[in-house]
């Protein structure tokens, strides 16, 4: 460990062509490289074909144009905002139409289900009425047959061997 400390305290010989660094690093860092001046940047001459090429490359509605004024740029920005707002409203209206369509469809399906349920209830009630009517008619037939049987038995007991022939009698014994 002492050898490391001893070697770090001694100055090492810099390499040839390398920058000399201050070993204690107390000096401030060097300033950044100079930035190219605006005059040095390439300017498009409005009369050049470069402007036409740039417009063609960027598209007709693209901004900023090389020869555009600040007012034109502001107007273009305002137009873009208006177009964006219009698109936003159009998308909102489209979404609302879709929601209304879905709500209408849901209501129609709900109405159809309600109608189907109503028809089902009506059909069940009708079947129940038919069953009640059929049961009532069966009871009446049974009562009528019982009355006819009792009447026939009464006649047989009262009249004895007298043959009683009628249309109903033929139907029973034939």
VEXSEPA-732553 format. One record per residue: z, x, y of N, C-alpha, C in turn. Coordinates in steps of 0.1 Angstrom, whole numbers, padded with zeros to 4 digits, always signed. Layout:
BEGIN
ZXYZXYZXY ...
//
This chain:
BEGIN
+0000+0008-0012+0000+0000+0000+0000+0009+0012 +0007+0020+0012+0007+0029+0023-0007+0035+0026 -0014+0037+0015-0027+0042+0017-0036+0032+0024 -0034+0019+0022-0042+0009+0029-0039+0009+0043 -0026+0010+0047-0022+0010+0061-0027+0023+0067 -0026+0033+0061-0030+0046+0066-0045+0046+0069 -0053+0040+0060-0067+0040+0062-0071+0030+0073 -0064+0019+0075-0067+0010+0085-0063+0015+0099 -0053+0023+0099-0050+0029+0112-0060+0039+0117 -0066+0046+0108-0076+0056+0112-0089+0049+0115 -0096+0054+0125-0109+0048+0129-0119+0053+0119 -0128+0043+0115-0138+0047+0106-0151+0050+0115 -0159+0058+0109-0171+0062+0116-0181+0050+0115 -0187+0045+0126-0196+0034+0126-0209+0039+0120 -0216+0030+0114-0229+0032+0108-0239+0035+0119 -0250+0042+0116-0260+0045+0126-0267+0033+0130 -0270+0031+0143-0277+0019+0148-0269+0007+0149 -0256+0007+0144-0248-0005+0144-0241-0006+0158 -0237-0018+0162-0230-0019+0175-0216-0014+0174 -0212-0008+0184-0198-0003+0184-0189-0015+0187 -0180-0018+0179-0170-0028+0181-0157-0023+0185 -0151-0030+0193-0137-0026+0197-0128-0030+0186 -0121-0020+0181-0113-0022+0168-0101-0031+0170 -0097-0032+0182-0085-0041+0184-0089-0055+0188 -0102-0058+0190-0107-0072+0193-0101-0078+0205 -0098-0070+0215-0093-0076+0227-0103-0081+0237 -0115-0076+0235-0126-0080+0244-0131-0094+0242 -0136-0101+0252-0141-0114+0250-0154-0114+0243 -0158-0125+0237-0171-0124+0229-0183-0123+0239 -0194-0118+0234-0205-0117+0243-0211-0130+0248 -0217-0131+0259-0223-0144+0264-0234-0149+0255 -0236-0162+0254-0247-0167+0246-0260-0163+0251 -0270-0164+0242-0284-0160+0246-0289-0170+0257 -0296-0165+0266-0301-0174+0277-0311-0185+0271 -0309-0197+0277-0318-0208+0273-0330-0208+0282 -0341-0212+0275-0354-0212+0283-0353-0221+0294 -0358-0217+0305-0358-0226+0317-0368-0237+0315 -0366-0248+0323-0375-0259+0322-0389-0256+0326 -0391-0246+0335-0404-0242+0339-0411-0235+0327 -0404-0228+0319-0410-0221+0307-0414-0231+0296 -0408-0243+0295-0412-0252+0285-0426-0257+0288 -0433-0260+0277-0447-0264+0278-0448-0278+0284 -0455-0280+0295-0457-0292+0301-0471-0298+0298 -0472-0311+0295-0485-0317+0292-0491-0320+0306 -0503-0316+0307-0511-0320+0319-0517-0333+0317 -0514-0343+0326-0519-0357+0324-0535-0357+0322 -0541-0347+0327-0556-0347+0325-0560-0342+0312 -0551-0336+0305-0554-0330+0292-0557-0340+0281 -0563-0335+0271-0565-0343+0259-0551-0344+0251 -0542-0335+0255-0529-0334+0248-0522-0347+0250 -0523-0353+0262-0516-0366+0265-0522-0377+0256 -0535-0377+0255-0541-0387+0246-0537-0385+0231 -0536-0372+0227-0532-0369+0214-0518-0373+0211 -0509-0371+0221-0495-0375+0220-0494-0390+0219 -0501-0397+0228-0501-0412+0228-0506-0417+0214 -0516-0411+0209-0522-0415+0197-0512-0412+0185 -0505-0400+0186-0496-0397+0176-0483-0405+0176 -0478-0408+0188-0466-0416+0189-0469-0431+0188 -0481-0435+0191-0484-0450+0191-0484-0455+0205 -0491-0466+0206-0493-0472+0220-0480-0476+0227 -0471-0481+0220-0459-0486+0227-0447-0477+0227 -0449-0464+0223-0438-0455+0222-0435-0449+0236 -0422-0446+0237-0417-0440+0249-0408-0428+0246 -0406-0418+0253-0412-0417+0267-0425-0410+0266 -0434-0415+0275-0447-0409+0277-0445-0396+0285 -0454-0387+0283-0453-0374+0291-0455-0377+0306 -0463-0387+0310-0465-0389+0324-0458-0402+0329 -0448-0406+0322-0441-0419+0326-0431-0416+0336 -0430-0426+0345-0419-0424+0356-0406-0430+0351 -0396-0428+0358-0383-0433+0354-0383-0448+0354 -0390-0454+0364-0390-0469+0365-0397-0474+0353 -0408-0468+0349-0416-0472+0337-0407-0471+0324 -0399-0461+0324-0391-0459+0312-0380-0469+0312 -0374-0473+0324-0364-0483+0324-0370-0497+0320 -0382-0499+0325-0389-0512+0321-0392-0512+0306 -0396-0501+0301-0398-0501+0286-0385-0503+0279 -0375-0497+0283-0362-0499+0277-0357-0513+0278 -0359-0520+0289-0356-0534+0291-0365-0542+0282 -0377-0539+0281-0386-0547+0272-0382-0545+0257 -0378-0533+0253-0373-0531+0240-0360-0539+0237 -0351-0539+0247-0339-0547+0245-0342-0562+0244 -0352-0567+0252-0356-0581+0251-0362-0584+0238 -0371-0575+0233-0377-0577+0220-0366-0577+0209 -0357-0568+0210-0346-0567+0200-0338-0580+0201 -0335-0585+0213-0327-0598+0214-0335-0609+0208 -0348-0609+0211-0357-0620+0206-0357-0619+0190 -0358-0607+0185-0358-0606+0170-0345-0611+0165 -0334-0607+0172-0321-0611+0167-0319-0626+0167 -0324-0633+0178-0324-0647+0179-0332-0653+0168 -0344-0648+0166-0353-0653+0155-0346-0652+0141 -0340-0640+0139-0333-0639+0126-0321-0649+0125 -0314-0651+0136-0303-0660+0136-0308-0674+0133 -0319-0678+0140-0325-0691+0137-0330-0693+0123 -0336-0682+0118-0340-0683+0104-0329-0684+0094 -0318-0677+0097-0306-0678+0089-0300-0692+0090 -0300-0698+0102-0294-0711+0104-0303-0722+0096 -0316-0720+0097-0325-0729+0090-0323-0728+0075 -0321-0716+0070-0318-0714+0056-0305-0721+0052 -0295-0719+0061-0282-0725+0058-0283-0740+0058 -0291-0746+0068-0292-0760+0068-0300-0765+0056 -0310-0758+0052-0318-0761+0040-0308-0761+0027 -0300-0751+0026-0291-0750+0015-0281-0761+0015 -0276-0765+0027-0266-0775+0029-0273-0789+0025 -0285-0791+0030-0292-0803+0026-0294-0804+0011 -0298-0793+0005-0300-0793-0009-0287-0796-0016 -0276-0790-0012-0263-0792-0018-0259-0807-0016 -0261-0813-0005-0258-0827-0003-0267-0836-0012 -0280-0832-0013-0288-0840-0022-0283-0839-0036 -0280-0828-0041-0275-0826-0054-0262-0834-0056 -0253-0833-0046-0240-0841-0046-0243-0856-0047 -0253-0861-0039-0257-0875-0039-0262-0879-0053 -0271-0870-0058-0276-0873-0072-0265-0873-0082 -0256-0864-0081-0244-0865-0091-0236-0877-0089 -0234-0882-0076-0227-0894-0074-0234-0906-0079 -0248-0906-0077-0256-0917-0082-0255-0917-0098 -0257-0906-0104-0256-0905-0118-0242-0910-0123 -0232-0906-0117-0218-0910-0120-0217-0925-0119 -0222-0931-0108-0222-0945-0106-0230-0952-0116 -0242-0947-0120-0250-0953-0131-0242-0953-0144 -0236-0942-0146-0228-0940-0159-0217-0950-0159 -0210-0952-0148-0199-0962-0148-0204-0976-0150 -0215-0979-0143-0221-0992-0144-0226-0995-0159 -0231-0985-0165-0236-0986-0179-0224-0988-0188 -0213-0981-0186-0201-0982-0194-0196-0996-0192 -0195-1001-0179-0190-1015-0177-0199-1025-0183 -0212-1023-0183-0221-1032-0189-0219-1032-0204 -0218-1021-0210-0216-1020-0225-0202-1027-0228 -0192-1025-0220-0179-1031-0222-0181-1046-0222 -0188-1051-0212-0190-1066-0210-0198-1071-0222 -0208-1063-0227-0216-1068-0239-0207-1068-0251 -0198-1058-0252-0189-1058-0264-0179-1070-0263 -0174-1073-0251-0165-1084-0249-0172-1097-0252 -0185-1098-0247-0193-1110-0250-0195-1112-0265 -0199-1101-0271-0202-1101-0286-0189-1105-0293 -0178-1100-0289-0165-1103-0296-0162-1118-0294 -0164-1123-0281-0161-1137-0278-0170-1146-0287 -0183-1143-0288-0193-1151-0295-0189-1150-0310 -0184-1139-0315-0180-1138-0329-0168-1147-0331 -0158-1147-0322-0146-1156-0323-0151-1170-0323 -0160-1174-0314-0164-1188-0314-0171-1192-0327 -0180-1183-0332-0186-1186-0345-0175-1188-0356 -0166-1179-0356-0155-1180-0366-0147-1193-0364 -0144-1196-0352-0137-1209-0349-0146-1221-0354 -0158-1221-0350-0167-1232-0354-0168-1233-0369 -0170-1222-0376-0171-1222-0391-0158-1227-0397 -0146-1223-0391-0134-1228-0396-0132-1243-0393 -0136-1248-0382-0136-1262-0379-0145-1270-0388 -0157-1265-0391-0166-1271-0400-0161-1272-0414 -0154-1261-0418-0149-1260-0431-0137-1270-0432 -0129-1271-0422-0118-1280-0422-0123-1295-0422 -0133-1297-0414-0139-1311-0413-0145-1314-0427 -0152-1305-0433-0158-1308-0446-0147-1311-0457 -0137-1303-0456-0126-1304-0466-0119-1318-0464 -0117-1321-0451-0111-1334-0448-0120-1346-0453 -0133-1345-0451-0142-1355-0456-0142-1356-0471 -0141-1345-0478-0141-1345-0492-0128-1351-0497 -0117-1348-0491-0105-1354-0495-0104-1369-0493 -0109-1373-0481-0109-1387-0478-0119-1395-0485 -0131-1390-0487-0142-1398-0492-0144-1396-0507 -0137-1385-0512-0138-1383-0527-0151-1377-0531 -0158-1384-0541-0170-1379-0547-0182-1383-0539 -0181-1389-0528-0192-1393-0520-0200-1381-0515 -0213-1381-0518-0221-1370-0514-0224-1370-0499 -0220-1360-0492-0223-1359-0478-0234-1349-0476 -0245-1354-0472-0256-1345-0470-0260-1345-0455 -0261-1334-0450-0266-1333-0436-0273-1319-0435 -0278-1317-0424-0286-1304-0422-0277-1292-0423 -0265-1294-0419-0256-1282-0419-0252-1280-0434 -0250-1290-0441-0246-1289-0455-0257-1282-0463 -0269-1285-0461-0280-1278-0467-0280-1263-0464 -0278-1260-0452-0278-1246-0448-0267-1238-0456 -0255-1244-0458-0244-1237-0464-0247-1236-0479 -0251-1246-0486-0252-1246-0500-0265-1241-0506 -0274-1239-0498-0287-1234-0503-0288-1220-0503 
//
